Amino acid sequence: MCVIKMNEEEKTRRMRDLLRLLQNMSEFELEEREEQLEERLEAIKKELGPWFIDGSQLYMAA
């Protein structure tokens, strides 16, 4: 077992760095998901062709 001794200032700095990394990763993942959704939407528009009206909902529930 590896034991690392750190003072409180070092622990705080490392935790802040770790949280920053996690936040950046999450933002990247969100951007990636957004791009995937945009690609899927464009494919749907292409498939619907003249049936697609920009700005209209694709499905309205009763």
SERO-4910 file (N, C-alpha, C, O; in steps of 0.05 Angstrom, whole numbers):
BEGIN
 pado doro    nc1    nc2    nc3   cac1   cac2   cac3    cc1    cc2    cc3    oc1    oc2    oc3
  Met    A     17    -24      0      0      0      0     18     25      0     36     27     16
  Cys    A     11     43    -18     27     68    -20     13     90     -4    -11     96     -8
  Val    A     28    102     14     17    123     30     30    149     23     55    151     23
  Ile    A     14    169     15     25    195      7     17    215     28     -7    218     35
  Lys    A     36    228     40     31    248     60     29    276     46     48    284     33
  Met    A      6    289     51      2    316     39     -9    334     61    -24    325     78
  Asn    A     -2    359     59    -14    378     78    -41    386     66    -48    379     44
  Glu    A    -56    401     82    -83    409     74    -83    426     49   -101    424     32
  Glu    A    -63    443     46    -62    460     23    -57    444     -3    -70    449    -23
  Glu    A    -41    424     -1    -36    406    -24    -60    390    -31    -67    386    -55
  Lys    A    -74    380    -11    -99    365    -16   -120    382    -30   -133    373    -49
  Thr    A   -123    407    -20   -142    425    -32   -135    431    -61   -152    431    -78
  Arg    A   -109    436    -66   -101    442    -94   -106    418   -112   -116    421   -134
  Arg    A   -100    394   -103   -104    370   -119   -134    365   -124   -142    357   -146
  Met    A   -151    369   -104   -179    366   -107   -191    386   -127   -207    380   -144
  Arg    A   -181    411   -125   -190    432   -144   -182    425   -172   -198    428   -191
  Asp    A   -158    415   -176   -149    406   -203   -165    383   -213   -172    382   -237
  Leu    A   -171    364   -196   -187    341   -204   -215    350   -212   -226    340   -232
  Leu    A   -228    367   -196   -254    377   -203   -254    392   -230   -273    389   -245
  Arg    A   -234    408   -234   -231    422   -260   -229    403   -283   -242    407   -304
  Leu    A   -214    382   -280   -211    361   -301   -238    348   -306   -246    344   -329
  Leu    A   -253    341   -285   -278    328   -288   -298    346   -302   -314    337   -319
  Gln    A   -298    372   -295   -316    391   -308   -310    394   -337   -328    395   -354
  Asn    A   -284    396   -344   -276    398   -372   -284    374   -388   -293    376   -411
  Met    A   -281    350   -376   -289    326   -389   -319    326   -395   -328    318   -416
  Ser    A   -334    334   -375   -363    334   -378   -371    353   -401   -389    347   -416
  Glu    A   -359    377   -402   -365    396   -424   -359    384   -451   -374    387   -470
  Phe    A   -336    370   -453   -329    358   -478   -349    337   -486   -358    335   -509
  Glu    A   -357    320   -467   -377    299   -472   -404    312   -481   -417    301   -499
  Leu    A   -411    333   -469   -436    347   -476   -435    357   -505   -454    355   -520
  Glu    A   -412    369   -512   -409    379   -539   -410    356   -559   -421    358   -581
  Glu    A   -397    334   -552   -397    310   -569   -426    300   -573   -434    293   -596
  Arg    A   -441    298   -552   -469    289   -554   -486    308   -571   -502    300   -587
  Glu    A   -481    334   -568   -496    354   -583   -490    350   -613   -508    352   -629
  Glu    A   -465    346   -620   -458    341   -648   -472    316   -659   -482    316   -681
  Gln    A   -473    295   -643   -487    270   -651   -517    276   -656   -528    266   -675
  Leu    A   -529    291   -638   -557    297   -641   -563    314   -666   -582    309   -680
  Glu    A   -545    333   -671   -548    349   -695   -546    332   -721   -561    336   -740
  Glu    A   -527    313   -721   -524    295   -743   -549    278   -747   -558    274   -770
  Arg    A   -560    268   -726   -585    252   -727   -608    269   -737   -624    259   -753
  Leu    A   -610    294   -728   -631    311   -737   -629    317   -767   -649    317   -781
  Glu    A   -605    321   -776   -601    326   -805   -609    302   -821   -620    304   -843
  Ala    A   -603    278   -811   -610    253   -825   -641    250   -826   -651    242   -847
  Ile    A   -654    258   -805   -684    257   -804   -695    276   -824   -714    270   -839
  Lys    A   -684    301   -825   -694    321   -844   -691    311   -872   -709    314   -889
  Lys    A   -668    299   -878   -662    289   -905   -682    267   -912   -692    266   -935
  Glu    A   -687    249   -893   -705    227   -898   -734    236   -903   -748    226   -920
  Leu    A   -742    256   -887   -769    267   -890   -773    284   -915   -795    286   -926
  Gly    A   -751    295   -925   -751    311   -949   -772    333   -948   -772    349   -930
  Pro    A   -791    333   -968   -811    355   -969   -831    354   -946   -845    374   -942
  Trp    A   -832    332   -931   -851    331   -909   -841    347   -885   -856    354   -867
  Phe    A   -815    353   -885   -803    367   -862   -808    397   -865   -801    409   -885
  Ile    A   -819    409   -844   -823    438   -843   -806    449   -820   -811    443   -797
  Asp    A   -785    464   -827   -767    474   -807   -781    491   -786   -798    508   -793
  Gly    A   -775    486   -761   -788    500   -739   -813    487   -728   -823    495   -707
  Ser    A   -823    467   -742   -846    452   -732   -837    428   -716   -816    417   -721
  Gln    A   -854    420   -698   -849    396   -683   -852    371   -700   -870    370   -717
  Leu    A   -835    351   -696   -837    327   -712   -861    310   -703   -873    296   -719
  Tyr    A   -868    312   -677   -891    296   -667   -904    312   -645   -891    322   -627
  Met    A   -930    313   -646   -945    326   -624   -963    305   -611   -980    293   -625
  Ala    A   -960    301   -585   -976    282   -571  -1004    292   -567  -1009    316   -564
  Ala    A  -1023    274   -567  -1051    282   -563  -1057    287   -534  -1080    294   -527
***
